Amino acid sequence: MSNIAEGFERDGNKEFLQFLSVAKGSCGEVRAQLYLAADRNYLDASTFNDINVLLIETSRTISGLMRYLQQAEEKGRKFR
């Protein structure tokens, strides 16, 4: 969330995309930690599945926003 907020405040799509990419990578890191927690039996299968679904949805949402920004004609407030 912090990477997304920071990228948005940069006022340009290129930088925003960079920070969205970092946020998407962080989502992948959390999924890796989720698998580790499951392997060590820190959580049950139902909890694992619930969290994993949320992480996949979050990653897809970030990807969608990235695609939108890549195709947008407006390049950000600082480029007006």
Summary of the structure (lengths in Angstrom):
residues: 80
radius of gyration: 15.6
end to end distance: 26.4
largest distance: 52.8
contacts: 202
relative contact order: 0.19
helix: 81%
strand: 0%
